[in-house]
Amino acid sequence: MNKVALITGSSRGLGRQIALEFAKKGYNVVINFKNEENKAQEVSQIIESEYGVSTLIIKADISDEQEVKNMIELIKDKFEKLDVLVNNAGIANDSPFFDKTKSDFLKVYETNLVGPFLCAKYASQIMDESSSIINISSTNADNTHYPYSADYDASKAALISLTNNLAVELAPIRVNAVLPGWINTEMNQDLDSEYIKEECNKILLKRFADVTEIAKVVVFLCSPDASYINKSTITVDGGYYG
Ligand SMILES: NC(=O)c1ccc[n+]([C@@H]2O[C@H](COP(=O)([O-])OP(=O)(O)OC[C@H]3O[C@@H](n4cnc5c(N)ncnc54)[C@H](OP(=O)(O)O)[C@@H]3O)[C@@H](O)[C@H]2O)c1
């Protein structure tokens, strides 16, 4: 039976590409989304027609415990097990530091930190010893000099701490964090072009990453070739030195 990968937030952006890369490797793929059903269906169609594996599309808000529980039940019903969980879904809410409210801050935390905790807690119950979990953190976790994203940066730093505790609690399931730098996705579509230019100048490779350059690292980390990489943080940022 094919292996099964759940990628949260795989209707678009990085998650979409991670879903495609796992499908290329013969995994059945669970596509999770919150709002963009059409985009999730498009990903499913590409995967089933081009790679001949099965998909399951699940609408679930990862910050809602009952919705996460239901998602894992649906996966169990269709595939009986899960081999890979990629906690990819995340939000950013850039705004001036003093404009941020407690509820703005909590919303980012609930999606970027509590969501991965809930997904790992319930998904691990249908995973076996050879399974793997990847948390998509960010270089913002330790490179924090942008108060507009104080909430996002703190959530991504906390996700590294959660990665360490999950690795201890769930061993021998391997749990690792990937820290991408800038990626070309919708999350960055509103950035000022001058700011993008300045940031590219702080990257040795002088450009943002393509989604495939992060997605392939995630797939590698879940493969038998990475069988001794555990409780690690892997930075993929083109050599940022800002
Ligand atoms: N882009 C970057 O430069 C960058 C850099 C470092 C790290 N990252 C991290 O990489 C991950 C993916 O980022 P991206 O740039 O691909 O983001 P994106 O293009 O904005 O896509 C976000 C995805 O997450 C889903 N999502 C958001 N909230 C959700 C929730 N509560 N429950 C379920 N799904 C939810 C969205 O679903 P819908 O389509 O249904 O709304 C969408 O599929 C995030 O964790 C982000 O923090 C990104």
The ligand as an SDF file (V2000), in Angstrom:
LIG
                    3D

 48 52  0  0  0  0  0  0  0  0999 V2000
    6.3170   32.6860    2.0210 N   0  0  0  0  0  0  0  0  0  0  0  0
    7.4200   32.8350    2.7390 C   0  0  0  0  0  0  0  0  0  0  0  0
    8.2970   33.6760    2.4250 O   0  0  0  0  0  0  0  0  0  0  0  0
    7.6450   31.9600    3.9350 C   0  0  0  0  0  0  0  0  0  0  0  0
    8.9050   32.0180    4.5820 C   0  0  0  0  0  0  0  0  0  0  0  0
    9.1390   31.2080    5.6880 C   0  0  0  0  0  0  0  0  0  0  0  0
    8.1510   30.3680    6.1500 C   0  0  0  0  0  0  0  0  0  0  0  0
    6.9430   30.3430    5.5210 N   0  0  0  0  0  0  0  0  0  0  0  0
    5.9170   29.4290    6.0570 C   0  0  0  0  0  0  0  0  0  0  0  0
    5.5640   28.4820    5.0680 O   0  0  0  0  0  0  0  0  0  0  0  0
    4.2090   28.0740    5.2660 C   0  0  0  0  0  0  0  0  0  0  0  0
    3.4290   28.2310    3.9730 C   0  0  0  0  0  0  0  0  0  0  0  0
    3.4770   29.6100    3.6130 O   0  0  0  0  0  0  0  0  0  0  0  0
    2.9550   30.1410    2.1800 P   0  0  0  0  0  0  0  0  0  0  0  0
    3.8120   31.2880    1.8410 O   0  0  0  0  0  0  0  0  0  0  0  0
    2.7960   28.9990    1.2520 O   0  0  0  0  0  0  0  0  0  0  0  0
    1.5230   30.7040    2.6310 O   0  0  0  0  0  0  0  0  0  0  0  0
    0.2130   31.0190    1.7400 P   0  0  0  0  0  0  0  0  0  0  0  0
    0.5670   31.0990    0.2960 O   0  0  0  0  0  0  0  0  0  0  0  0
   -0.4300   32.1830    2.3880 O   0  0  0  0  0  0  0  0  0  0  0  0
   -0.6850   29.7040    1.9660 O   0  0  0  0  0  0  0  0  0  0  0  0
   -1.1470   29.3920    3.2560 C   0  0  0  0  0  0  0  0  0  0  0  0
   -1.8700   28.0600    3.2540 C   0  0  0  0  0  0  0  0  0  0  0  0
   -2.2610   27.7740    4.6030 O   0  0  0  0  0  0  0  0  0  0  0  0
   -3.6800   27.5210    4.6370 C   0  0  0  0  0  0  0  0  0  0  0  0
   -4.2220   27.9470    5.9340 N   0  0  0  0  0  0  0  0  0  0  0  0
   -4.1200   29.1670    6.5340 C   0  0  0  0  0  0  0  0  0  0  0  0
   -4.7260   29.1220    7.7390 N   0  0  0  0  0  0  0  0  0  0  0  0
   -5.2130   27.8570    7.8860 C   0  0  0  0  0  0  0  0  0  0  0  0
   -5.9400   27.2020    8.9160 C   0  0  0  0  0  0  0  0  0  0  0  0
   -6.2880   27.8260   10.0530 N   0  0  0  0  0  0  0  0  0  0  0  0
   -6.2820   25.9060    8.7320 N   0  0  0  0  0  0  0  0  0  0  0  0
   -5.9370   25.2510    7.5930 C   0  0  0  0  0  0  0  0  0  0  0  0
   -5.2460   25.8180    6.5890 N   0  0  0  0  0  0  0  0  0  0  0  0
   -4.9030   27.1090    6.7370 C   0  0  0  0  0  0  0  0  0  0  0  0
   -4.2490   28.2930    3.4480 C   0  0  0  0  0  0  0  0  0  0  0  0
   -5.5210   27.6980    3.1110 O   0  0  0  0  0  0  0  0  0  0  0  0
   -6.6340   28.4960    2.2220 P   0  0  0  0  0  0  0  0  0  0  0  0
   -6.0540   28.5890    0.8320 O   0  0  0  0  0  0  0  0  0  0  0  0
   -7.8300   27.6470    2.2510 O   0  0  0  0  0  0  0  0  0  0  0  0
   -6.8140   29.8200    2.8580 O   0  0  0  0  0  0  0  0  0  0  0  0
   -3.1350   28.0540    2.4130 C   0  0  0  0  0  0  0  0  0  0  0  0
   -3.2820   26.7830    1.8250 O   0  0  0  0  0  0  0  0  0  0  0  0
    3.6630   28.9260    6.4180 C   0  0  0  0  0  0  0  0  0  0  0  0
    3.7500   28.2240    7.6380 O   0  0  0  0  0  0  0  0  0  0  0  0
    4.6100   30.1200    6.4320 C   0  0  0  0  0  0  0  0  0  0  0  0
    4.6680   30.7290    7.6980 O   0  0  0  0  0  0  0  0  0  0  0  0
    6.6660   31.1020    4.4270 C   0  0  0  0  0  0  0  0  0  0  0  0
  1  2  1  0
  2  3  2  0
  2  4  1  0
  4  5  1  0
  4 48  2  0
  5  6  2  0
  6  7  1  0
  7  8  2  0
  8  9  1  0
  8 48  1  0
  9 10  1  0
  9 46  1  0
 10 11  1  0
 11 12  1  0
 11 44  1  0
 12 13  1  0
 13 14  1  0
 14 15  2  0
 14 16  1  0
 14 17  1  0
 17 18  1  0
 18 19  2  0
 18 20  1  0
 18 21  1  0
 21 22  1  0
 22 23  1  0
 23 24  1  0
 23 42  1  0
 24 25  1  0
 25 26  1  0
 25 36  1  0
 26 27  1  0
 26 35  1  0
 27 28  2  0
 28 29  1  0
 29 30  1  0
 29 35  2  0
 30 31  1  0
 30 32  2  0
 32 33  1  0
 33 34  2  0
 34 35  1  0
 36 37  1  0
 36 42  1  0
 37 38  1  0
 38 39  2  0
 38 40  1  0
 38 41  1  0
 42 43  1  0
 44 45  1  0
 44 46  1  0
 46 47  1  0
M  CHG  2   8   1  16  -1
M  END
$$$$
